[in-house]
């Protein structure tokens, strides 16, 4: 399960401004401040109003948000696939992330020079996506060149894997050569698993982050409209954000100050919150909760996980000695007002090892080690 999103973009599009705002602003819960591990990696608390609602009803001593990791990838220039600029570093880092957030400049400002000399978000998107496709093409070609050795291997599993991957690799080469990303192929989970070790960049989900100026807050300017039309054709999500505004919000110390700032700007929530949730969803991650007097906590699990797998997020012993899970949905708590009333209403369920955990479940695990 990959828990990180890579932030990419051309120079001077606002990528670093947005990343700095993400990693410098304190989280709402004191237990999880946004903290920088490395100069280019930040762990960010995932905003979730449901946790606030649970906390208000359970009243624990602590409230702990779940987190997601953002990686500020080295800047990209034309020719990165051939090692130009910081291309090798860029491509090496981006292969290790689970999803891509592509920051696109969608504002005019004569004082901020654009690397291409003019503002054209679709050209910028094409520049990066061509470089990523070229990098993936080189990876696929190398694997095809080495496939003969794998087909002659003594290990039957290696041979079977090679036979399965050969037609997929040829399809990938064709589609990448057309300038289309690998994710545009309708591959089955089994097919994707057979090429996972290639770490193809264009196979990752991508979110376009339109960085606008303060004059475009709350409305789509001409640049944002172009990006949204493009993203719709490519089945990708778009998040609109004002990096300058978000960096100002990040400097405020209290939640009350931030809310007042947002209201003054005519916004209901921070653009960063939208971006964090979009990244979280792109990674196919969901949240369950544990709730008690000691703490109320959000936990991240991979969508489609069975109860023992979800329990392992807390501790591996929970999975090894799993007996059962006592489960109700957070909406039941909101409706009835307390766990006792949830039980009285018959909404508390006993689930076994074959239960697929749902987003928003409140869980109490029973285990024996």
N, C-alpha and C positions, 0 to 999 in steps of 0.2 A: 504494500500500500504506500503510494507516494503522497506525501503531505506538503509538497511545495509547488509554488508557481514561479516561473521565471518571468521577470519584467524585461522586455526587449524594446528596442526602438533606435532610430537614427540619432545622431548627435543633435542636441538643442531642440528636442521635441518635448522636454519636460519630464523625462523618465526619472532622472535623479531627484528632481523636486518632489515628485509623487512618492518615490521610495523613501525619501527622507521624512516626509510627512507621515507615512505609514509607520516608520520605525521609531520616531521621536515622540509621538503623541502618547500620553499615558492611557491605558485601557480604563474602562469604567470600573472594573473590579480591581481593587488594590492588589489582589493576589497575582494578577497578570499584567504588569506594566509591559508596554511594547519595549523590547530590549534587543539590542544589536549584538549578535554573537560574533560576527566578523564584520569588516567594513562593508561587505556586500550581501549579508544575510540578516534577515530580521524575523523574529517570531511575533506574530500579531494575534491578539485575542479576537475571536469571531463574535461579532455583535449578534445577540439573540434575545429578543424581547421576552421570549418564553421563559428564559432563566430568571429574569426579573420578576415575572408573574409568579413563578414557583416559589421564589425566595420570599415574596410578600405574603404567601399563604403558609409556608412551612416555618419561616422565620429562623434560619440557621445562624450559627456563629460566623460562618464563612460562605462566600459565594465565589465560585471559581469557573471562569469561562474556559472553553476549549480553544485551541490555537491552530493556526495554519502558518506555514513558513513562506516568506517571499524572498526571492533571490534577485539582486540587481545584476543583470548580466552585462558583461563588458560591451561597450558601444560597437555598433556594426557599421561598416562602410561597404560601398560597392566593391566586389572582389573578395569578400571575406571567405568565400568557399575555396579560394585559392591561397588563403593565408594573408591577404592584405590587411593592414591595420592590426587590430586585435582579433582578427577573424578566428584563428585557431583557439584562442581562449574563449571567445564567444560561443563557438560551436561545441567545444568540450563541455562548457557549463550548461548549455541549454539541453544537451542530451540527457542530463541527469535530473531534470525537473519533470513534474507530472503534467503540467499544463502551461500554456504560454499566454501572458498578458502583453499584447502588442500596443504600446503607447504611440498614438498618432497625433501629430501637431495639427490642431484645427483652429488656429488663430493667427492673425496678422500682427506683427510687431517689428518695426524697422530696426529697433535696438537689439533684437535677438536674431543673429544671422542664421539662415537655414543653410545646411551643408550643400543643398542643391541650388541655392540662390533664389528660390521662390517657394510659395506654399501650395502644395498639391498632395493631399493625403493619399489619393489612389496611387500616384506614382511612388510615394514613399512605401506604401504597403507592398507594391509590386517589387520594389528594390529588395526588400528584406525577404519576401517569399521566394523570389528567384534564387537568392543565395542559399536559402534553406533547402530548396528543391535540388539545387546543384550539389549541395553537400550530401543529401540523401542518395542522389543518383550515384555518386562515387562510392558510397557505402554499399549500395545494392550491387553495383558492378563487381566490386571486390569479392562479395559473397558468392556471386554467380561464377566468378573465375575459380574460386576454391571449392565449388560444389562437387567437382569430379572426385576429389580426394575423399569427401564425406560419403559419396555414393559407393566408393570402393572399400569403405571401412569395415572392420571385422565386427564392430558393435552394431547389432541389428537396430537398436533404438536410434543410433546416429543416422543409419541408412534411411529408416522410415521418416525421420524428421527432414532429411534432405529431399526425399521424394515429395513430401508434402509441400515443402517451401519452394521448390523449383518453379512451378507454375505461378505461384504468388509473386515471386521475385521478378518474373518476366512481366507480369501485369503491372507491378510497381514501376519497373523501368520505363514502360510505355507511358504510363500516366504522368510520371515525373518529367519525362521528356516533353510532354505537352504543357508543362508549367502548372500542373494541378497537384495539390497536396496528396500525400498517401492516404489521409483520412477520408478523401472523397471516394475511395474504393469501399464497396459494401462487403467488408471482410467479416467472417464469423469469429467468435471468440477463440475457436480452435486455431484458425488461420493466423490470427493476431499473435497467439501464444507461440506459434512456430517461428515467428520472426522477431519476437520481443527482444532477443539479445542483440539486435541491430541498433536499438535505441533510436529509431527513425524520428527525426524532429517533426516532420510534417504529418506524422501520425497522431501527434498530440492535439488535444482540444485547444482552440485558440479563442481568446476574448480580445476584442478591439476596444481600447480605452482612448476615447477622444478627449484630448486635453484642450479645453477652451479658455477664453479669457473671461473676465468678470462681466463683460457686456453680453455674453451669450448664456449666462446662467439661467436655467429654467426654460430655455428655448433652443431649438436646433438651428444653428447657422448653416450656411450653404455647404460648408465642409463636412459637418456632422451628417447632414442629409446624404451626401455622397457615400460616406463610410457605411451608414445604415443600409443603404440600397445594396452596396457591395456585400456586406455581411449577410444580409438576408438570402442572397443567392448562394452563399457558401455555408448556410446553416450555422452561423456563428453569432455569439452574443455581443452587444455593444453596451458599454458603460460610458456615460459622459461625465467628465470631472473637470473642475477648475483647479489645477495644481497650485496656483498662486494662493487662491482662497483657502485650500486645504492646508497649506503650510502655515497660514496665519491662524487657522483654527487649532492646529497642532501645538502652537505656542501657548494657548490658553490653559490654565491650570485646572479649572473645575468643570464638571459636567454642566453646571448651571450657566457658566460663561459661554460654553460652546453652544448650548441650546439657544441662548439669547442672540449669539452671533448668527446662527443659522436662520432664526426667525427674521432677523433684520435683513438677511439676504433673500428671504422668501423661500427658504428650503425647509423641508420637514426632517431630513436627515442628511448626514455627511455623505458626500460622494465616495469617500474612502470606505464607508460601511457597505455601500452597494458593491464596490469593487472587491472587498474581502469576501462577501457572500457569493459573488459571481465566481471567484476563484475557487472557493470551497466546493461549490456545486459542480464546477468543471472537472474537479478531481474525483467526482462521484462519491463524495463524502457526505455522511449524514450524522445526526446528533441524537444521542439518548441521554437521559439524566438519571442521576442518583440523588435522592433527597432525604434529609434527616436533620435532626437538631444540630448535629456537629457541623455539617456542610451540605450545601446544594451545589452540584457540580455537573457540568456538561462534558460529555465524552464523545470523541470522534470515532466513527466506525465506517467501514467500507460498505456502500449500498449493497444489499443482498446478503449480508452476513447472517449466519445462524447464531443463536443465543450464546453458545460456548465461545465462538470466535469473538463476539462482541464483548463477552466477559473478560477475555484475555487482554483487552485494551487496558483494563484496570490492573490485572496481574495474571501472569501465565498460570498460576495455581488455580485461578478461578475456572480456567478452561479444562485443566487436567482433572480437577475434582468436581466438575459441574454436576449438580443434581437436578436443579430446576431454577426457574426464574419466576418471581412474582411481578406481574406487569399490569400497568394501566397506562392510558395515554394522557399526556399533559392536559389535553382539552377536557378530559373528564374531571381533573382536579380544578380547572378553571370554572367548570359548570357547577360542581357540588361544593367547592370551597374548602374541603379538607380530605385527607386520606381516609379518615374514618367514614365519612359520608360516601366516599367513592366505594369503599368496601360494602357499606350498607346497601348501596344501589346495585351491587352485583357486577361492578365494572372491573374489579381486580381479578385477574386471570392467573392460573398456574400454567406455565409453558415449559416444554421440554427441549431436548437437544435439536429437534427439527423445526423450531420456531424461527422464522425470519424476522429479525428485529426491524421495527418501523421507525422512521424519523419522528422524534417527539415522544417516544416511549419513556416512561419512568420505570426504572427496573431495580429490583432487589434480588441479588443472586444468592442462591444457597449452594454451597459446595463443601466437599470433604476431601482433605489431602492427608 
